[in-house]
Amino acid sequence: MAKKSRFLLGAVIGGTAAAVAALLLAPKSGKELRKDLAEQADQFKDKASDYTEYAKEKGDELSSIAKDKADSFGGQASGLAGNIKERSKDSFNRAQDVSGSVLETLRKQTDDLSSRFKKTKNELSDEMDEFADIAEDTSDDIFIDVKDSAEKAKEIVSEGKAEAKAATADVPEKVEEAKKDIKNAADEVVK
């Protein structure tokens, strides 16, 4: 946007310089020349004001789009962080329950270790499998949440890009219009 506004400013200044040069070189009386210069200066001032307002409106529109998308990213990141925190806390609590169960099982089995050794081994194996399943489920859930968040972020960026493109779609038209206005003004002065 800055390059286009600099171009627009350069076009207006160039057109003004061309108009002034044409007026100064035209064979008119001093009074007519001053009148023409005053009229052209007013016209250029009005055009420059119009283009400045237009550029400001487009800047505000793009700023609003960027702010909306940033807010959306912030909300998404906050939700993801809360979700990961909650899942981790839940997994930790379930793991503590399982480990408490493992200790209780070990205490009961010490009385008759030789007769229950196989049973204890199988129970511990099942509980350890359950513990591994909990950890795997949690990591899978976190991976899915992160993947979903990345996809949502991609969609948000695409939407922002599309909105910004739509917001600036008429900028080339305005640049061409400015070029024509400057050329017409210079042609009028030369007449």
Backbone as a ProteinNet text record, in pm:
[ID]
protein_1_A
[PRIMARY]
MAKKSRFLLGAVIGGTAAAVAALLLAPKSGKELRKDLAEQADQFKDKASDYTEYAKEKGDELSSIAKDKADSFGGQASGLAGNIKERSKDSFNRAQDVSGSVLETLRKQTDDLSSRFKKTKNELSDEMDEFADIAEDTSDDIFIDVKDSAEKAKEIVSEGKAEAKAATADVPEKVEEAKKDIKNAADEVVK
[TERTIARY]
83.5	0	88	202.5	289.3	347.5	381.3	436.6	333.6	208.7	103.2	74.8	75.7	49.8	165.7	288.3	401.9	390.3	346.6	326.2	220.3	109.7	0.6	49	124.3	178.4	271.3	356.4	447.5	371.9	262.1	181.6	118	65.7	2.7	107	222.9	328.4	377.3	397	441.7	340.6	212.1	107.2	103.3	119.9	121.3	238.6	354.5	472.9	452.5	392.7	367.5	268.7	165.5	65.3	126.6	208.4	272.9	366.1	443.5	535.3	457.5	346.2	264.8	206.8	163.4	105.9	210.8	327.1	432.2	481.5	474.2	522.9	412.7	286.2	174.4	170.8	136.7	131.5	-0.3	-9.2	-128.4	-84.8	-182.3	-151.4	-130.3	-69.9	-41.4	-166.8	-271.4	-397.1	-459	-462.9	-517.7	-434	-303.9	-213.7	-235.6	-247.5	-271	-404.7	-506.5	-638.5	-631.3	-568.3	-553.8	-475.1	-367.8	-287.4	-369.6	-448.2	-530.4	-634.3	-698	-797.9	-734.6	-621	-551.4	-505.5	-457.2	-412.5	-529.5	-647	-765.4	-806.8	-803.4	-841	-745.2	-616.5	-518.6	-531.2	-559.7	-577.1	-697.4	-807.7	-926.6	-896.9	-831.6	-797.8	-705	-603.6	-509.2	-580.9	-673.8	-752.2	-836.8	-899.1	-980.8	-895.5	-779.4	-693.6	-635.3	-606.1	-556.7	-663.2	-785.6	-897.4	-917.8	-910.6	-926.3	-817.3	-692.2	-580.8	-598.9	-647.8	-669.9	-778.6	-887.7	-995.9	-946.5	-867.7	-814.2	-720.5	-639.7	-550	-628.3	-736	-820.1	-885.9	-930.8	-996.7	-898.6	-778	-677	-636.6	-627.7	-594.9	-702.5	-827.2	-938.7	-935	-906.5	-897.8	-785.5	-669.9	-555.9	-588.3	-657.5	-692.7	-789.2	-888.5	-984.7	-914.4	-823.2	-752.8	-661	-596.7	-510.3	-593.2	-710.7	-798.6	-840	-867.1	-906.4	-792.5	-669.7	-554	-536.4	-551.9	-536.5	-636.7	-761.6	-864.7	-836.3	-790.9	-760.4	-642.9	-538.6	-422.1	-460.1	-542.5	-586.2	-666.1	-756.4	-835.7	-748.7	-649.8	-560.4	-479.4	-427.9	-349.1	-434.4	-558.1	-647.4	-679.5	-700.9	-732.6	-615.1	-494.3	-375.6	-355.7	-374.6	-358.1	-458.2	-584.1	-688.1	-660.8	-620.6	-591.9	-472.2	-370.5	-252.4	-288.7	-369.5	-411.4	-493.6	-585.8	-668.7	-583	-487.1	-398.4	-315.4	-267.5	-188.2	-272.7	-396.9	-484.3	-514.9	-542.7	-570.1	-446.9	-329.6	-205.3	-179.8	-210.2	-194.2	-287.1	-410.8	-504.8	-451.9	-399.1	-345.5	-224.3	-134.5	-14.9	-53.1	-156.2	-203.5	-256.4	-323.9	-376.6	-263.1	-156.5	-40.3	22.6	39	98.4	11.1	-117.6	-208.5	-200.9	-193.3	-181.7	-52.8	56.5	183.7	177.1	113.1	101.5	23.9	-84.3	-166.1	-90.6	-6.3	61.3	182.9	236.5	356.3	331.5	208.9	178.4	199.6	159.1	168.7	235.3	360.5	433.4	450.2	485.7	515.5	391.2	276.5	157.1	88.9	114	45.1	138.8	258	354	304.6	253.6	204.8	86.8	-3.2	-121.5	-80.7	12.2	58.1	123.9	204.4	270.7	168	65.1	-39.4	-117.4	-150.3	-224.6	-141.7	-13	74.4	89.9	101.3	115.5	-7.9	-126.9	-250.9	-257.5	-222.8	-228.7	-124.6	-7.9	93.7	48.1	-18.8	-75.2	-179.1	-261.1	-362.1	-294.8	-189.3	-113.9	-56.6	-0.6	54.5	-56.4	-174.7	-288.4	-331.7	-333.4	-371.2	-273.8	-144.9	-43.9	-56.1	-77.1	-90.2	-214.9	-328	-452.3	-434.8	-369.5	-349.6	-262.1	-153.4	-65.9	-137.5	-219.1	-296.4	-395.2	-463.9	-560.4	-491.8	-375.9	-301.4	-257.3	-209.1	-166.4	-282.4	-398.4	-517	-556.4	-553	-587.4	-491.2	-362.2	-263.3	-283.1	-309.9	-332.9	-456.6	-566.7	-689	-663.1	-586	-554.8	-473.2	-380.9	-300.3	-388.6	-483.3	-574.4	-662.2	-710.1	-791.6	-710.1	-584.7	-498.4	-477.5	-460.8	-443.6	-568.4	-685.6	-810.5	-822.2	-784.8	-793.1	-701.6	-580.4	-486.3	-541.6	-599.3	-657.4	-772.5	-857	-968.2	-916.3	-815.4	-759	-698.2	-630.4	-570	-678	-785.5	-894.8	-962.1	-982.5	-1045.6	-956.6	-826.3	-734.3	-730.5	-732.8	-732.3	-858.6	-973.5	-1100.6	-1101.2	-1043.2	-1043.1	-958.6	-857.3	-768.9	-789.3	-896.1	-919.9	-935	-989.2	-1013	-896.1	-786.2	-671.5	-611.9	-590.6	-535.5	-626.1	-758.4	-851.3	-829	-814.3	-795.3	-663.8	-561	-432.5	-448.8	-518.1	-542.2	-625.8	-725.8	-810.3	-726.9	-634.9	-548.5	-460	-407.8	-324.2	-403.8	-527.3	-611.4	-643.8	-675.4	-706.4	-588.1	-469.9	-350	-327	-340.4	-320.1	-423.6	-551.3	-657.2	-630.4	-586.9	-559.2	-445.2	-342.5	-229.1	-271.8	-358.3	-408.4	-492.4	-573.8	-656.7	-571.4	-466.6	-379.8	-311.7	-274.9	-204.9	-299.8	-427.2	-526.2	-527.1
-118	0	124.4	122	238	269.9	165.4	187.9	254.3	210.3	266.4	411.5	439.4	576.9	668	614.8	694.4	718.7	617	633.3	739.7	730.6	824.6	966.5	983.8	1114.5	1163.4	1074.7	1111.2	1150.7	1077.3	1108.5	1246.7	1276.7	1407.6	1518.4	1498.8	1601.6	1618.4	1507.2	1513.5	1585	1553.6	1619.8	1768.4	1804.4	1946.1	2017.7	1954.6	2015.4	2032.3	1931.1	1939.1	2052.5	2064	2168.3	2306.9	2323.6	2453.1	2488	2389.5	2413.8	2452.7	2383	2413.8	2555	2591.7	2725.6	2835.5	2808.7	2910	2928.7	2823.1	2831.2	2871.2	2873	2907.6	3058.7	3098.9	3244.1	3304.6	3335.7	3397.8	3521.2	3607.1	3727.1	3688	3774.1	3746.7	3719.7	3795.7	3780.2	3643.2	3606.9	3477	3362.5	3381.7	3279.5	3258.4	3366.1	3354.8	3287.8	3324.9	3264	3113.9	3075.7	2933.3	2858.7	2921.3	2857.1	2836.3	2936	2925.1	2814	2808.2	2702.8	2564.5	2549.8	2420.4	2381	2477.7	2448	2398	2461.8	2416.9	2276.4	2251.8	2118.9	2011.7	2040.1	1942.7	1922.5	2028.9	2017.5	1926.7	1946	1862.4	1716.4	1693.3	1555.5	1491.2	1564.3	1509.8	1476.1	1561.3	1535.5	1409	1393.8	1273.7	1148.3	1152.6	1033.9	1005	1108.3	1088.6	1022.1	1068.2	1008.9	863	837.7	699.9	609.2	655.8	576.4	553.1	653.3	639.4	536.1	540.5	443.1	300.9	281.4	147.6	102.2	192.7	159.1	117.2	190	154.6	19.1	-4.8	-132.8	-249.8	-234.4	-339.9	-359.4	-251	-259.8	-336.5	-310.8	-380.7	-530.1	-564.2	-705.6	-773.7	-709.1	-766.9	-785	-686.4	-696.3	-811.7	-826.4	-936.4	-1071.2	-1084.1	-1212.4	-1237.3	-1133.6	-1149.5	-1192.6	-1133.2	-1174	-1319.2	-1360	-1498.9	-1594.3	-1557.4	-1639.8	-1649.5	-1538.4	-1536.7	-1627.8	-1621.2	-1707.6	-1854.1	-1882.9	-2021.9	-2073.5	-1993.5	-2034.9	-2054.9	-1966.4	-1977.6	-2105.8	-2134.4	-2256.9	-2381.1	-2380.8	-2495.3	-2514.8	-2406.1	-2416.2	-2471.1	-2422.7	-2472.5	-2619.3	-2658.9	-2798.1	-2888.9	-2850	-2929.8	-2938.5	-2828	-2826.5	-2920.6	-2914.7	-2998.9	-3146.6	-3180	-3320.5	-3371.7	-3289.2	-3330.4	-3353.1	-3263.5	-3276.7	-3403.6	-3429.4	-3549.1	-3675	-3675.3	-3791.6	-3813.7	-3704.2	-3715.9	-3776.4	-3727.2	-3780.4	-3927.9	-3964.8	-4106.3	-4191.6	-4139.6	-4212.9	-4231.1	-4128.9	-4141.3	-4248.7	-4251.7	-4354.7	-4493.7	-4508.4	-4638.4	-4675.3	-4579.3	-4610.9	-4645.1	-4577.9	-4613.8	-4756	-4792.5	-4928	-5029.3	-4995.8	-5085.1	-5109.6	-5002.4	-5017	-5103.9	-5081.9	-5162	-5309.2	-5334.1	-5472	-5535.6	-5461.3	-5513.7	-5546.2	-5460.3	-5485.7	-5614.1	-5632.7	-5753.1	-5880	-5870.2	-5988.3	-6029.6	-5945.3	-5981.1	-6092.7	-6108.7	-6214	-6353.7	-6369.8	-6501.7	-6489.5	-6445.7	-6412	-6531.2	-6642.3	-6755.9	-6808.7	-6811.2	-6866.3	-6767.5	-6638.4	-6536.8	-6460.5	-6506.8	-6433.4	-6416.1	-6523.3	-6512.4	-6416.7	-6425.1	-6339.6	-6191.3	-6161.8	-6024.1	-5973.3	-6058.3	-6019.6	-5983	-6064.6	-6038.2	-5910.8	-5891.3	-5770.7	-5644.7	-5652.2	-5536.5	-5508.8	-5614	-5598.5	-5529.9	-5574	-5511.8	-5364.8	-5336.2	-5197.3	-5110.6	-5168.1	-5092.3	-5069.9	-5170.9	-5152.8	-5041.2	-5039.4	-4934.1	-4797	-4791.4	-4667.3	-4622.2	-4715.2	-4683.5	-4636.5	-4701.3	-4660.5	-4517.7	-4485.1	-4349	-4246.7	-4277.6	-4184.6	-4172.6	-4283.4	-4281	-4204.2	-4230.2	-4158.3	-4008	-3970.8	-3828.5	-3764.6	-3831.1	-3772.6	-3767	-3868.1	-3865.2	-3748.4	-3729.6	-3618.8	-3483.7	-3468.4	-3341.6	-3319.8	-3425.5	-3414.3	-3371.5	-3432.3	-3397.5	-3251.9	-3208.7	-3069.4	-2972	-3004.3	-2916.5	-2914.2	-3029.7	-3037.2	-2956.1	-2973	-2896.4	-2746.8	-2708	-2565.4	-2512	-2592	-2548.7	-2531.2	-2621.3	-2608.7	-2485	-2461.3	-2341.7	-2215	-2216.7	-2100.5	-2076.8	-2184.3	-2172	-2111.6	-2155.3	-2100.5	-1952.3	-1915.1	-1774.8	-1688.7	-1737.4	-1662.7	-1648.5	-1758.5	-1752.9	-1653.1	-1653.2	-1558.7	-1415.5	-1393	-1258.6	-1212.6	-1304.6	-1272.3	-1235.6	-1316.1	-1289.4	-1155.4	-1128.1	-1001.5	-883	-896.7	-788.3	-766.2	-876.3	-865.9	-796.9	-835.7	-773.4	-625	-593.6	-455.3	-364.6	-419.8	-338.5	-362	-427.9	-462.6	-339.3	-232.9	-115.4	-16.8	-48	41.7	63.3	-41.8	-14.5	78.1	62.6	150.3	295	317.5	453.9	512.3	429.8	477.5	520.3	437.6	472.2	599.5	612	731.3	855.4	842.1	954.2	993.1	891.4	919.4	997.3	952.1	1018.3	1161.1	1179.1	1313.4	1407.4	1359.2	1442.2	1475.8	1375.9	1398.6	1498.3	1482.1	1573.3	1714.8	1726.4	1858.6	1925.1	1848.4	1904	1944.6	1860.7	1893.4	2020.3	2037.5	2157.3	2282.3	2272	2387.1	2427.3	2327.8	2355.2	2422.7	2394.4	2452.5	2599.9
0	0	0	69.7	77.2	-60	-136.8	-270.1	-359.7	-349.6	-432.4	-393.6	-262.1	-220.3	-261	-259	-305.9	-455.7	-528.1	-672.4	-697.4	-621.4	-637.5	-609.2	-502.1	-467.3	-577.6	-629.1	-737.9	-862.6	-890.8	-1008.8	-994.9	-876.2	-853.4	-864.8	-803.9	-809.2	-952.6	-1024.2	-1163.9	-1251.8	-1229.3	-1306.7	-1279.1	-1154	-1116.1	-1183.1	-1178.7	-1239.5	-1389.8	-1453.7	-1597.8	-1628.4	-1547.3	-1568.5	-1551.4	-1446.9	-1422.7	-1538.6	-1584.6	-1695.9	-1821.1	-1845.3	-1963.1	-1953.2	-1833.6	-1815.7	-1833.9	-1779.9	-1788.2	-1931.3	-2010.8	-2147.9	-2246.6	-2201.9	-2290	-2313.3	-2432.1	-2461.7	-2413.3	-2284.3	-2225.4	-2149.3	-2123.3	-2045.9	-1900.5	-1826.3	-1685	-1604.7	-1631.3	-1558.6	-1589.6	-1717.4	-1757.4	-1698.3	-1703.3	-1651.4	-1501.5	-1426.1	-1281	-1253	-1331.9	-1315.2	-1342.6	-1453.4	-1487.6	-1379.7	-1332.7	-1227.3	-1099.7	-1063	-941.6	-956.9	-1076.4	-1099.6	-1095.1	-1160.9	-1163.3	-1022	-946.8	-810	-725.7	-739.5	-666.2	-707.7	-838.7	-888.4	-835.6	-841	-792.2	-641.7	-571.3	-425.9	-395.3	-468.1	-447.7	-480.3	-593.6	-633.2	-531	-489	-391.3	-261.2	-220.5	-99.3	-115.1	-233.1	-259.6	-251.7	-315.4	-316.4	-177.8	-102.7	33.4	119.9	108.5	184.5	144.6	16.1	-33.7	24.8	20.4	74.2	224	295	439.6	467.1	389.6	408.2	384.6	279	249.9	361	413.9	524.8	647.6	678.4	793.1	773.2	652.5	621.7	637.8	586.2	599.7	745.8	818.5	961.2	1036.8	1003.8	1068.3	1037.5	913.2	874.8	953.8	960	1032	1180	1241.2	1383.4	1407.1	1319.7	1333.7	1328	1233.6	1218.1	1337.2	1388.8	1505.7	1627.5	1644.2	1754.6	1740.1	1618.6	1592.6	1626.8	1586.3	1620.5	1772.2	1840.7	1986.1	2053.8	2010.4	2068.6	2043.1	1925.1	1890.2	1974.3	1987.6	2065.7	2212.2	2265.1	2403.9	2425.7	2332.1	2342	2335.9	2247.6	2234.8	2362.7	2417.9	2541.1	2655.3	2667.1	2772.4	2753.5	2631.2	2600.4	2635.3	2597.1	2628.4	2779	2847.7	2993.2	3059.6	3015.7	3074	3047.5	2927	2893.5	2973.1	2986.4	3063	3209.6	3264.9	3404.1	3423.7	3331.5	3338.6	3329.5	3238.2	3223.2	3349.1	3406.6	3529.4	3641.7	3655.9	3761.9	3739.7	3615.4	3587.5	3610.9	3574.9	3596.8	3746.7	3826.5	3971.5	4027.1	3978	4022.1	3990.2	3869.2	3827.6	3912.7	3937.6	4017.6	4161.5	4214.2	4349.3	4351.5	4245.5	4233.1	4224.6	4153.9	4141.8	4279	4357.4	4491.1	4582.4	4575.2	4658.3	4619.2	4492.6	4445.1	4496.8	4494	4543.9	4694.6	4771.7	4916.2	4945.3	4872.4	4894.2	4856.6	4757.8	4707	4788.4	4873	4949.2	5049.8	5097.7	5194.3	5135.3	5013.3	4954.1	4817.2	4816.9	4694.7	4601.2	4652.4	4563.8	4492.6	4560.1	4497.4	4403.7	4426.2	4345.7	4251	4235.5	4153.8	4010.1	3948.9	3812.4	3801.7	3898.9	3896.9	3905.7	3993.9	4010.7	3883.3	3824.5	3700.4	3593.2	3579.1	3479.2	3511.2	3639.2	3677.2	3651	3688.8	3665.1	3515.5	3439	3295.2	3235.8	3280	3231.7	3271	3394.7	3441.5	3370.3	3345.8	3272.3	3127.8	3071.1	2936.7	2938	3044.2	3056.3	3068.4	3148.2	3163.6	3028.7	2952.4	2820.8	2726.2	2735.5	2652.3	2684.7	2814.4	2856.5	2796.7	2810.3	2756.5	2604.5	2537.2	2391.3	2348	2417.9	2385.3	2403.1	2512.1	2539.8	2432.5	2396.4	2294.3	2159.7	2127.9	2003.3	2003.7	2116	2126.6	2109.9	2172.1	2161.8	2017.7	1952.1	1812.5	1724.3	1746.2	1666.7	1690.5	1818	1849	1781.3	1784.8	1722.7	1571.1	1513	1368.1	1330.2	1407.5	1380.8	1392.5	1494.1	1512.6	1396	1346.5	1231.8	1109.3	1088.5	975.3	989.7	1112.3	1134.6	1109.5	1154.4	1133.4	983.9	909.8	765	702.3	748.5	696.2	729.1	850.7	892.1	805.5	780	697.3	555.6	503	368.1	362.9	465.7	469.8	474.9	560.3	571.4	440.4	372.8	243.2	142.4	140.1	46.4	77.7	206.1	243.6	207.2	231.7	197.6	46.6	-28.1	-174.7	-222.1	-163.5	-201.7	-163.7	-48.4	-1.5	-90.9	-154	-236.4	-385.3	-421.6	-561.9	-651	-595.6	-680	-677.7	-611.7	-606.7	-746.1	-828.2	-962.8	-1045.4	-1029.5	-1100.2	-1059	-928.2	-877	-928.3	-939.8	-990.5	-1136.6	-1214.7	-1355	-1365.1	-1278.1	-1277.5	-1246.2	-1152.1	-1116.6	-1233.1	-1303.9	-1420.6	-1525.6	-1551.8	-1650.8	-1608.7	-1479	-1429.1	-1448.1	-1420.4	-1433.4	-1580	-1666.2	-1809.2	-1860.9	-1821.8	-1866.4	-1816.3	-1691.1	-1635.6	-1711.3	-1743.4	-1817.1	-1957.5	-2018.6	-2152.6	-2150.8	-2044.6	-2033	-2019.6	-1944.7	-1923.9	-2053.4	-2131.8	-2257.3	-2356.2	-2349.8	-2442.9	-2435.7
[MASK]
+++++++++++++++++++++++++++++++++++++++++++++++++++++++++++++++++++++++++++++++++++++++++++++++++++++++++++++++++++++++++++++++++++++++++++++++++++++++++++++++++++++++++++++++++++++++++++++++

